[in-house]
Amino acid sequence: MPSRLLSLIALLCLSSTLYAQPEAPARFQIYGGYTYLSNSLNGVPGARHSLNGWDAAVGFPSWHGLRFKVDTFAYRGTNLGAPEHPYFVMGGAQYSRRFGRESVFVEGLAGDGGVGRYWGANKSPGETAAFSSLLGGGLDTRLTRHVAFRVSGGYQYAYFALAKGWSLTPYRPPGLPTNFLHISSGLVWQF
């Protein structure tokens, strides 16, 4: 019991020390963390499987809370006997507001993505995305002057198609998903 009490007192003292540090003006942001996608790309009804992966982003200096952001994320998983390794590269705008230690942001990104050659059900060949977008937001909690913990989420649209036979003419079977939930968490370094 005394060790738990001492740990709690040390944690409270440390958190007040971190909060008392003066805020450094953030110009660039580098983010890295974990990401989750709500469904696999070939997840037709009755065969849905979420994907896990990594997320990395760079935010450029802001102007009145608005900054340009480049984000890339990738996933790994298997569904319907096919390995799936989709990746996305997107760019867009992020608007943020600070409230004490926390910073709340909204973002809109658009770009393209790709996936392994045989990602369809039973390893049928597939095509890359014609368009992908992400609309969302999140919360940054400052840990030190230059490091913050980020939690974000949003709606992601991604259009992928399968190829028919060896002609590689893209087609979309009924029920192939285009709407996804994207969740991410990790650390932001601001300098």
N, C-alpha and C positions, 0 to 999 in steps of 0.2 A: 504494500500500500504506500509506504513512504517513497519508494522509487517512482511510482506513478505520479504522485503529487509533485515531486521534484521535476519530473519530465514535463508536466503540465506547466509549472511555473517557468521553466526554461523556455518552453515553446511560446508562452505569452510574452516574455521579455524579448525573445528573438523577433517575434512578429512586430512588436512596437518599434524595435530598432530599425527593421527594414522599412517600416512605414515612415519613420522620421527622416530618412535620407532624402535630400532634395531631388526633385525630378529633373533628369537630364533631357534636353530637347531631342526627341527621336526624329531622325532623318530617314534612315533606311530600316527595313525590317526583314529579317531572315527567319523563316518558320520551318520547323520539321516536326513530324509526328505521325500518329496512327490514323488510319481512315477506314471507314466501314461503308459498304454499299448494300442497300437493302435487298437486292436480287441479282442473280446471275444474268448474263446477257442472253442466254438461251433458255431462261426460266419461264417456259410456257406454263399455263395454269396446271397445277398438280405436280409440278417439278421445279419449285422455287428454292433457291439456296443463296444465302448472303455471301458476300466476298469481303475479305480483310486485306489491308495493304498499308502503304506508306504515302505520306503527303509532304511536299516541299514547296515553299513559296518565297518570293521576293517582293517586297513592297517598296516603292520608290518614295522620295520625300513628298510630304503632303502639302497641299495648299488649301487652307481653311478647312481642314479635316478630310479633304478628298485626295486620294492617292491612286496611282496606277499600280496594278498588281499582276504578276505573272505566277500562275499556280500550275503545278504538275503533280499528278497522283497516279498510282498504279495498284492493281489488285492481283491476288493469286487465289485460285480455287478450282474446283471440279464440279461439274453438274452434267447429268445425263451421259456419263461416260466420256466427257470431253474436258480436257484441261483448258482453263480460261485464264488469260493473263492480260486483261485490258489495261491500257494506259491512256491518260488524257493530258493535253497541254492546253491551257486556257489563259486568257488575258482579259482584263477589264478594270472596273473601278471599285474602290472600297471607300466608304464614308464612315468616319468614326467620331465619337464624342466621348470625352473623359468625364467621369463622375467619381471624384476621389481617387481611390486606388484602381478602380475598374474603368475599362474603356469598352463601350458597346459599339459594334459596327454592323453595317449592312453592305452586301457586295453583289455585283452582277458580273459574271464572267461568261465568255463565249470562246469556243475554239474547236479543236478536232481531237480525235482519239483513234486508237488502233487496238487490235486484238490479234492473238495468234491465228495462224492460218486455218486450223481445224477446230473451231470453237463451237460449232453447231452440235445438235444432238447426234449421238453416235459418231462423233468426230467428222461431221460433214463440213465442207469448206465454207468459209465466211468472208465477207468483205469488211473493210474498215468503215468507220463512221463518217457520214457526210457532214454532220453538224452535232455539236454538243454544247449545252449551256448549263449554268449553275446560278441559281438565285438563292441567297441565304443571308445569314448573319451569325453573330457570335459575341463572345465576351472574353476580354483579356483581363486577367488579374495580375497586377504587378507583384513580382516576388522580390526583385532587387531593382536598382536603378536602370539596368539594361536588359533584364530578363523578365518575361511575363509568361503565365500559363494561359493557353488559349483553348476554348471549347467553341466549336462552330458546327453548324448544320444547315441544310437547305434542300431544295428541290433540284434534282439534276435531270435534264432531258438528254438522251443519247439515242441516235438513230443508227442501228446496225442492220445489215442484211445478210442473208445466206446466198450462196452461189448454187445454181441448179446444174448438177452434173459436172462435166468438165468444161462446159461452155463459159462458166463463171459469169452468167447473167444473174444479177442480184434479184432476189425476190424476198418477200416478207410473209412467213407463215402466220396464220391467225394466232393471236395471243402472245407473240414475241414482245417483250416489254420495251418501252421507251421512257417510262417515268420511274425515277429512282429516288430514294432517300439517301443523302450523303451526310455522314457525320464524321467529324475529325477532332482530334485533341492532341496537343503537344506544347512545345516551348517556342517562344518568340524572342529573338535577340534583336534589340534595338540599338542602333549606333548612328 
